[in-house]
Amino acid sequence: MMRIGTSGWQYKDWRGRFYPREVPQRLWLEHYAAAFGTVEVNNAFYRLPERATFEQWRRRTPEDFILAVKASRFLTHVKRLREPREPVARLLGRAAGLGGKLGPVLLQLPPTMPADPAALDETLAAFPRDVRVAVEPRHESWWTAEVRDVLQSHDAALCWSDRKGRPRSPLWRTAGWGYLRMHEGRATPWPRYGRTALDTWAGRLAETFEESYVYFNNDPGCAAVTDAVALAHLAQRRGIEITRAPGRVPRWS
């Protein structure tokens, strides 16, 4: 199963492109969840919502909808994974409002943060084993066997990521499931992805994982939605089971 969605859903320039102009912004989540089966909640990184907000999202979305949650920057950028138990407990206490719709928690680390396997191990140990965690390091010092062993010992996924058609991390399999973030493509108009790049990623995921999550973070100009639809189409052509996506397929120039 490949779960395909975007990183967030509240982008004003999606109005008239993905969201019909007559649909008010307060109903955008319902519109999004009818079209896609999953979303990455990236605004939790800047300000962790109250539990009541997570509960509202649970009630407003279909039963099969999954919300991945980007962890608060307080844990990853302020504390830099130090003393993780309280911020992890606060995050999970609020995100528990999603109930069974809670997907993976994403830990995106600062690009200036060098490898700290001990802090990573302590942080991952603070999560219950039934909560999936993906880790997106962005400093090259993290690509070591020790870090890989830490991730594997907690069944935590190394977050694969792409910028301009190139992997930004090693393509390690450290968990029984995969997590991919698509940040910026090289196609026209910017920041779109081309068909070849998307098909290549579909193949990599299918060859490595039976279950994966893919989120497009190239939101300007509604590129994320367009590329998510295109990936869904290409994955289906490969015989990969996917979550729902809008039926229309973009034309390629």
C-alpha positions as CSV (number, residue, x, y, z in Angstrom):
1,M,0.0,0.0,0.0
2,M,1.3,3.4,-1.0
3,R,-0.3,6.3,0.9
4,I,0.0,9.5,-1.1
5,G,-0.8,13.0,0.0
6,T,0.6,16.5,0.6
7,S,2.3,18.3,3.4
8,G,-0.6,20.4,4.6
9,W,-3.8,21.5,3.0
10,Q,-4.3,25.2,3.8
11,Y,-2.7,27.0,1.0
12,K,-4.5,30.0,-0.4
13,D,-3.1,29.6,-3.9
14,W,-4.8,26.2,-4.2
15,R,-8.2,28.0,-4.3
16,G,-9.5,27.9,-7.9
17,R,-7.0,25.1,-8.7
18,F,-7.7,22.3,-6.2
19,Y,-10.4,23.9,-4.0
20,P,-13.4,25.2,-5.9
21,R,-13.9,28.9,-5.3
22,E,-17.3,28.4,-3.9
23,V,-15.9,26.1,-1.1
24,P,-15.2,28.1,2.0
25,Q,-11.8,27.7,3.6
26,R,-13.4,26.2,6.8
27,L,-14.4,23.2,4.6
28,W,-11.1,22.7,2.9
29,L,-10.1,19.7,5.1
30,E,-13.3,17.9,4.1
31,H,-12.7,18.6,0.5
32,Y,-9.1,17.4,0.7
33,A,-10.0,14.3,2.7
34,A,-12.6,13.3,0.1
35,A,-9.8,13.5,-2.6
36,F,-6.8,12.0,-0.8
37,G,-6.5,9.3,1.9
38,T,-3.7,11.0,3.9
39,V,-2.1,14.3,4.8
40,E,1.1,15.4,6.7
41,V,0.2,18.0,9.3
42,N,3.2,20.2,9.1
43,N,1.9,23.2,10.9
44,A,2.3,21.3,14.2
45,F,6.0,22.0,13.7
46,Y,5.5,25.7,14.3
47,R,2.7,25.5,16.9
48,L,1.5,22.3,18.4
49,P,-2.3,22.3,18.2
50,E,-4.4,21.6,21.3
51,R,-6.0,18.1,21.6
52,A,-9.4,19.6,20.8
53,T,-8.1,20.5,17.3
54,F,-6.8,17.0,16.7
55,E,-10.2,15.7,17.8
56,Q,-12.0,18.0,15.3
57,W,-9.8,16.8,12.5
58,R,-10.7,13.2,13.4
59,R,-14.4,14.0,13.3
60,R,-14.2,15.9,10.1
61,T,-12.4,13.2,8.0
62,P,-13.5,9.8,6.7
63,E,-12.9,6.7,8.7
64,D,-9.9,5.5,6.6
65,F,-8.1,8.9,6.6
66,I,-4.6,9.0,8.1
67,L,-2.8,12.1,9.4
68,A,0.9,12.0,9.8
69,V,2.2,14.7,12.3
70,K,5.4,16.7,12.1
71,A,6.7,17.0,15.6
72,S,7.0,20.4,17.2
73,R,10.2,22.4,16.6
74,F,10.6,22.6,20.4
75,L,11.7,19.0,20.4
76,T,13.8,19.0,17.3
77,H,15.2,22.5,16.9
78,V,15.1,24.0,20.4
79,K,15.8,21.0,22.6
80,R,17.7,19.3,19.7
81,L,16.4,15.9,21.0
82,R,17.7,16.5,24.5
83,E,15.4,15.7,27.5
84,P,12.8,14.4,25.1
85,R,10.3,12.7,27.4
86,E,8.2,15.7,28.3
87,P,7.9,17.1,24.7
88,V,7.2,13.7,23.3
89,A,4.5,13.0,26.0
90,R,2.9,16.4,25.3
91,L,2.9,15.8,21.5
92,L,1.3,12.3,21.9
93,G,-1.1,13.5,24.5
94,R,-2.6,16.0,22.1
95,A,-2.2,13.9,18.9
96,A,-4.1,11.1,20.7
97,G,-7.2,13.1,19.8
98,L,-6.8,11.6,16.3
99,G,-7.5,8.1,17.7
100,G,-6.8,5.5,15.1
101,K,-6.3,8.1,12.4
102,L,-2.8,9.0,13.8
103,G,-0.2,8.0,11.3
104,P,3.6,8.4,11.6
105,V,5.2,11.2,13.6
106,L,7.9,13.0,11.6
107,L,11.1,14.2,13.4
108,Q,12.7,16.7,11.0
109,L,16.1,17.6,12.4
110,P,17.9,21.0,11.8
111,P,20.3,21.1,8.9
112,T,22.9,22.5,11.4
113,M,22.5,19.6,13.9
114,P,25.3,17.0,13.6
115,A,24.8,13.4,14.4
116,D,23.9,12.5,18.0
117,P,23.0,8.8,18.1
118,A,22.6,8.8,21.9
119,A,20.1,11.6,21.8
120,L,18.2,10.0,18.9
121,D,18.1,6.7,20.8
122,E,16.7,8.4,23.9
123,T,14.1,10.3,21.9
124,L,12.9,7.2,20.0
125,A,12.7,5.3,23.3
126,A,10.3,7.9,24.6
127,F,7.7,6.8,21.9
128,P,5.5,3.8,22.5
129,R,6.3,0.9,20.2
130,D,2.9,1.2,18.5
131,V,3.6,4.8,17.3
132,R,5.4,4.9,14.1
133,V,8.3,7.5,13.9
134,A,10.1,8.7,10.8
135,V,13.4,10.7,11.2
136,E,14.6,13.2,8.6
137,P,18.2,14.2,9.4
138,R,19.7,17.0,7.3
139,H,23.4,17.0,8.2
140,E,25.6,14.6,6.4
141,S,27.3,13.3,9.6
142,W,24.1,11.2,10.3
143,W,24.9,8.7,7.6
144,T,26.7,6.2,9.7
145,A,26.2,2.5,10.7
146,E,25.6,3.5,14.3
147,V,22.7,5.8,13.4
148,R,21.3,3.1,11.1
149,D,21.4,0.6,14.0
150,V,19.6,3.1,16.3
151,L,16.8,3.5,13.8
152,Q,16.5,-0.2,13.2
153,S,16.4,-1.0,16.9
154,H,13.3,1.2,17.3
155,D,11.7,0.2,13.9
156,A,11.9,3.9,13.0
157,A,12.0,4.8,9.4
158,L,14.8,6.9,7.9
159,C,12.8,9.5,6.0
160,W,13.8,9.5,2.4
161,S,13.6,12.9,0.8
162,D,14.1,14.4,-2.6
163,R,15.1,17.8,-3.8
164,K,15.4,18.5,-7.6
165,G,15.1,14.9,-8.4
166,R,17.9,13.7,-6.2
167,P,17.8,11.7,-3.0
168,R,18.9,13.8,0.0
169,S,19.7,10.8,2.2
170,P,20.9,7.2,1.8
171,L,18.1,4.9,0.7
172,W,18.2,2.8,3.9
173,R,15.4,0.5,4.9
174,T,15.4,0.8,8.7
175,A,11.7,-0.1,9.4
176,G,9.0,-2.3,8.0
177,W,7.5,0.7,6.2
178,G,8.8,3.7,4.3
179,Y,8.4,7.5,4.4
180,L,9.2,9.8,1.5
181,R,9.1,13.6,1.4
182,M,9.2,15.4,-2.0
183,H,10.5,18.9,-1.5
184,E,11.2,20.4,-5.0
185,G,11.2,19.1,-8.5
186,R,13.1,20.2,-11.6
187,A,10.3,20.3,-14.1
188,T,8.5,23.4,-15.5
189,P,6.7,25.2,-14.0
190,W,8.7,25.3,-10.8
191,P,8.6,23.4,-8.4
192,R,6.9,20.6,-10.3
193,Y,8.3,17.1,-10.7
194,G,8.7,15.4,-14.1
195,R,7.2,12.0,-15.0
196,T,10.6,10.2,-15.0
197,A,11.5,11.4,-11.5
198,L,8.1,10.3,-10.1
199,D,8.1,7.0,-11.8
200,T,11.7,6.3,-10.5
201,W,10.5,7.0,-6.9
202,A,7.5,4.8,-7.3
203,G,9.8,2.0,-8.4
204,R,12.2,2.5,-5.5
205,L,9.4,2.5,-2.9
206,A,7.7,-0.6,-4.4
207,E,11.0,-2.5,-4.5
208,T,11.8,-1.7,-0.9
209,F,8.6,-1.5,1.1
210,E,5.2,-3.2,1.1
211,E,3.8,-0.1,2.9
212,S,4.9,3.5,2.4
213,Y,3.8,7.1,3.0
214,V,4.6,9.8,0.4
215,Y,4.0,13.5,1.0
216,F,4.6,16.3,-1.5
217,N,6.0,19.5,0.1
218,N,6.3,21.5,-3.1
219,D,3.1,23.4,-2.4
220,P,3.6,26.7,-4.5
221,G,1.2,26.8,-7.5
222,C,-0.6,23.7,-6.3
223,A,2.4,21.6,-7.6
224,A,2.1,19.3,-4.7
225,V,-1.5,18.3,-5.6
226,T,-0.6,17.9,-9.3
227,D,2.4,15.7,-8.6
228,A,0.6,13.6,-6.0
229,V,-2.1,12.8,-8.6
230,A,0.6,12.0,-11.1
231,L,2.5,9.7,-8.7
232,A,-0.8,7.9,-7.9
233,H,-1.4,7.3,-11.6
234,L,2.1,6.0,-12.2
235,A,2.0,3.8,-9.2
236,Q,-1.3,2.3,-10.4
237,R,0.3,1.6,-13.7
238,R,2.9,-0.4,-11.9
239,G,0.2,-2.4,-10.1
240,I,0.8,-0.8,-6.7
241,E,-2.1,-0.5,-4.4
242,I,-2.6,3.2,-3.4
243,T,-4.9,5.3,-1.3
244,R,-7.4,7.4,-3.1
245,A,-6.4,10.4,-5.2
246,P,-8.3,12.7,-7.5
247,G,-9.2,11.0,-10.8
248,R,-7.9,13.6,-13.1
249,V,-4.3,13.1,-14.4
250,P,-2.3,16.2,-15.4
251,R,-1.0,16.6,-18.9
252,W,2.7,16.6,-19.3
253,S,4.4,19.3,-21.4
